[in-house]
């Protein structure tokens, strides 16, 4: 047996590190609601999110008319379910400030519009191309309509921890900050919390009211051509990033990136077959389910909100793996940036009621790790044999108590399109 890369859960002394979490939101791409025609379709997403403890959706909204036209159904469904939402303006599009004011003013009165310190929360993706006068005017025009907001944008050009003080002095209009960066920055190393801690501290140092929003994400891969082909080192990200939130940062809000951004491979929702993903994204999304990642999210969401690691009542193993080794030559597409970083391996995240051994087999490649009650992670390398399917088992006292087989074989001989998007499954 080959022992690889396993780690046990955080020490017991960290289990009570968070006791007053504000909320957990999921970043929601409104563009992917194009096919939705009734509140019931929103209600299905909301029910799946609520089932794991997500409090609401941050509605990533572009200027396309159809996106704004989805808001009535979205908020009707949210109000019926006691679910929260707030607007996250996608500032990579050319928003008119007056349209932004109108959208916030229309929905801030909803009982399902999320409020921070009593004020409707507004966030963004990007937006630092606009100067402080723009954001000051946006807030002022809302105030003239009797709406005082809390503004916590994701200014994505601000990632360097040393620029936190500069950002808050450049933008006296902003109240908080959303750190979008939840993956390593083109390096084969784990993401640190340096950016989180610097901008979180910057809010307090600048005398702002917050919130500090920390992004937590399971993956990052995109293959849409040219500069839109990349992968980031994400093999064990879904575990350690949550633990950073709980033990190191303790943000006001955790925002999962994302619920349904299929094109960047960090979706945790089930794949909606009615969503039009264009011509290229389906080549690496279709058939690569991520729903089992929600099981991991539920565990950490509970921990984050309560301050204690929840008791595990059922033995489970969530596993994920790519269908092709990173060095394979595919028929179409281009080798993505950072393709050398991910490991050719199957990863297994155990959630156990009592100690057991997790065994992982892919053809002639086998590994195991001893896991305590709670959570742990391990991996097994891909086999050199073609067409092998991973098998993951929970073994206790010499007896296999549960076992599962991956839904896709790992092909080492052919690949139709470059794909670093993992398949996620569960043994339960």
N, C-alpha and C positions, 0 to 999 in steps of 0.2 A: 504494500500500500504506500502511495506517495502522499505525504502530508503537505498541504499547500495553503498559504495565505488565509488562515482562519483567525478570527478574533472573537472574543466573548463580548457580552454586553458591557455597558458602562458600570463602574463600581457602584456598590450599593450607596455609598455616601453621596452620589450625585442624584439619586432618585427623587429627592425632594427639592430640586433646584428651581422649579417653576411652580408658583402657586396661584398667580393671578393673570393668566393669559387673557389678552383682549379677545382675540378671535383667530380663526383659521379661514382663509379665503382661497379660492382657486381662480387663477387667471383664465378667463373664458373668452375665446375668440368668437365674437359675435358674427364675423364673416362666415363662420361655419354653421350658422343657423339659417342660411339662405333658403333651405328647403322647408323650414318650419312654417306651418300655417295656422297652428292652434296653440293655446296655452298648454295643452296636454303634452306636447313634445318638450316644452321647457320643464314641465312638471316631472317628466321622466329623468331628465338630467338632475334636477333638484333632489329628487328622491334618492338617487344613487349617491349624490354628494352628502346628503344628510345622514345616510346610513353609516358613513364612516366618521361623522363628526365635523364635517365641513360646515361652516356657518353661512357662507355666502359665496357669490361670484363677483370678481372684479371684471367688469364688462369692457374688454378691449374693443374699442369702437373706432372705426375709420369714418371718413366723411361720406361714404357711399350711402345713398338714400335708403337702400333696403336695410342697412344695418340699424339705422335709427327707427325704421318702421317696425322692427321686431320688438322694440321696447314695451309697447302696451301688453303684448302677450307675456313677455318675460316678467314684468312686474305684477301682472295679474296672478301668474303662477306662484311667484315668490310670496305675495301677500296671502294667498290661500294656504301656503305651507309654513308661514312664519319664518321665511328664509330671507337673508339680507343680500343686498346688491349695492355696489357703488360703481361710478363711471371711471374708467381708465382710458383717457383719450390717447389714441394712437397718433402721436405727433409726427410720425414719418409721412403723414398725409397733410395736406394744406388746409387746416382748419381755420375758418373765420372765427374770430373771438366772439362775435355776436351769436353765432350758431352754438358755440360751447355754452355760453350763458343761457341761451334758450333751453338747451337740453337739460342742464342741471336744474334750472328753475322749474321745469315741467315735472321732474321726477323726485326732486329733493323732498317734496311734501309727502311722498309715499311712506307708509309705515314700514315698508321693507327697505327703504334707503338707509344704508348704514351710516351711523353717526359716531364720530370720535369726539369725546369731550362735549357732546351735545350738538356738534356741528356736522353737517353732511361732509363725508370724506370724498375728496376728488384726487385721483392719481393720474399718471400718464405712463406711456411707454415713449421714451425720448422726450424732447421738448426744450433742451438747453440751447437750441438754435434760436429760440425766442429770448429776448432780453428781459430784464426784470420789469421794465415798463409794461410789457405785454401781460405778464402774470399779475402785476399790481392792478392793471386795468381790468383784467378778468375778475379778480376778487372784488374790486370796487364796484363794478357794474352789477355783480350779484348782490353786494351789500345794498345797493340802491333799490333792489327788489326785495329787501328784507331777508336776505339769505347770507349768513356768514359761514363760510366753508373752512374746513381744514384741508390744506393743499399739501400732498405728499407725493411729489413726482418721482419718476425714475429717469433722472438725467443720466443717460447711459455713457456719456463721455467722462463722467466722474466715477472712476473706479480706483484710481490711485489713492491710497489712504492719506498721502501727504496733502491732497487737495481738498480735504473736507472743510477746513477752515475757510479756504478761498471760495468754495461753492456757497457756503452760507452767507459770506460777506457780499458776494456777487448778487445773490438772490435774497434780499431781505424779505421778499414777499412770501417765501415758502415757509410752511409750518413744520414739515417733517420730510422724510425721505424714504423712497423705496429703492433698495439695492437690488437691481435686476440680476446682477451677476451671480449666478448660482452654479457655475461650472468653472473648472480651471481655464486659465487664459492661454490656450495654445501651448501647454506644457504637459509633460508626462509626470504629473505630480498631483497630489490631493489639493483641493481648494482650501485655503486657510480662511480664517475669520478676520483677517486684518482690515479688509474694507468694511465689513459689518461693524466692527468695534469703533473704527475711526469716525464713520458717519453717524453712528448711534451717539457717540460722545459729542459729536459736533452739534447735534440738535440741542443738547443740554447746555453746551458752552455758549451757543448763540442765543440762549434764552427763548428757544422756540417750544411750542407745545406738543410737537409730534403729530402723528406717530412715527416710530421707526418700523418699517416693514421689511422683513427679511425674506428673500426668495429661497425656496427649497425646491429642487428639481431632481428627477430621476435620471435624465439622459440629455444628450444634445447631439443630433445628427441631422444633416440636411443634404439633399442631393437633387438640387433644382437647376444645376447648370452653372458653369463659370465660377464666379465668386461666391455662389450659393451652394458650393460643395464643401462641407466640412464635417468633422466629428471632433468632439472633445472627450478627454479621458473621463469616463463616467462609470467604470466597471462596478465600483462599490459606493458610488455617490449617494444613492438613495438612503443608505444606512448612515454614513458618517455625517451627511449634511443635516439630517434631522437631529442627530446627537449634538452637533455644534449649536443648533438652535436651542436645544434644551439645556445644555450644560455650560456653554460659553457665552452666548449672546443674549438669550432670553428677550427676544424682540417683543414689541407691543403687539405686532401682528405677523403671523406667518402667511405668506402667499405662495401657494403651490404653483409652480410654472411647469406644466399647465394642465388644465382640464382637457382641452380638445385641440391643441395646436398639433395636428397630425404631421404637418410638413416638417416640423423640427424634432419629431420623434420623442417629445417629452409629454405626450398625452397619458393620462391615467384613466380616462373614461373608456368605456367600450367603444369600438369603432362603429360609428353611425354609418350604415350603408347608403343612406340617402344624401350624405354630404358630397358635394362636387369638389373633388380635390385637384381637378385639372388633369393634365396628361402624365405628369412625372411622379408626383407624390404617391399615387396608388401603387407604383412599381415597387416601392419599399415599405408601404404601409399595409396594404391589403394582406390579411392573414397573419399579421404580427400583432397579436393582442397584447395589451398591457393591463388588463383589468385586475390581475392578481396583485399588481403593485398597490392597489387600494387596501389590501389586507395589511401590508406593512404600514401604510399611511395611517390607518385606523389605530394601530398600536401606538405610534408616536404622537398622533394628535391627542389621544387620551393622556399620555404622559405629559405632554406640553401643557395641557389645560389643567391637570390636577396636581402636577408636581411629583407624581409617583408612577413608576413603571407599572402598568396594569398586570394583574395576574393572568396568565395564559391558561385557558381551560380546554384547549384542544391542540394536539400535536399537528403542526403544519410546517411545510417547507415551501417557500416561494423561490422559484428559480428563473433565471433568464440567461439567454445565450443568443448569439448571432448565428445565422444559417450558413455563413461562409467565412473561411479564414481571411485574414486581412491581406495576405499576399496574392490572393487569387486574381486572375485577370477576368473581368466580366465582359460580356458581349456589348453592353451599352453603358453610357455614362462615363464619368471620369473618376479616377481615384481621388477621394476627398482629402482635403488638407488634414493633417495630423493622423493619417491612417495608420501610422506605425505605433500609435499610443495604446489602443485597446488591446487587452490580452485575448489570445485565442483560447477561450476557456468558457466553461459553464459555471455560473455562480449560483450558490445555494444559500438562502437566508433561512435559518431554522428558527422556529418558534415552538418551544417545548414546555410541556408540563413538568417534566423531570429529565434528568440527564439521559442522553442517548448518543449513539454514533450515527453520523450522517455519511452515507456512502454514495459516491457519484461515479458512474461508469459511462464512458463514451467509446464504444468499440473496445480496442485494446488499451485504452487509457482509463485508469482507476485511481481514485483518491478517497480519503475519508478524513473526518475530523470529529473529535469528541466534543460535544456541546452540552453545556449546563442547562438547567431550566432557565427560561428566558430566551434571549435572542443571541445568535452568533452567525458568522458567515464563513464560507469556505468556497473552494473552486477546484475544478479538474480541467486539465488541458484538453483541447480537441485531440481526437485520434488522427493519425496519419491515414487511416483507412477511410475510404469514401463511403458516403451514405449511411453514417452511423447516427443513431438516435440516443440522446441522453436518457439515462435511468437514474432516478434519485430515490433513495430509501432511508427510512428511519429504522434503526436497529437498536433494540434495547434488550439487554441480557441475552444476547446471541440470537434473538428472534426478530425478524423483519415485521414491524407492526404496521407500517404503511409504505407504499411505494408508488411511484408515478413515472410516466414516460412522456418525453417532450412531444409536441404535436408536429414538429418538423425535423427532418433529417438534416445533418450538417454535410453539405456538399463540398468536397475538396477538388472536384473535377470540372464543374461548370457553374456559371453564375450569369443570369440574364441581365442583371442591372446592379451596379455597385450599391450595396446595402449593408449599413452598419447599424440598422435598427434592430433591437433585440425582440425575440419572442419571449413573453413572460407567462409562466405557468405556475401551478400550485399542486402540491401533494397534500391531500386533506382527507 
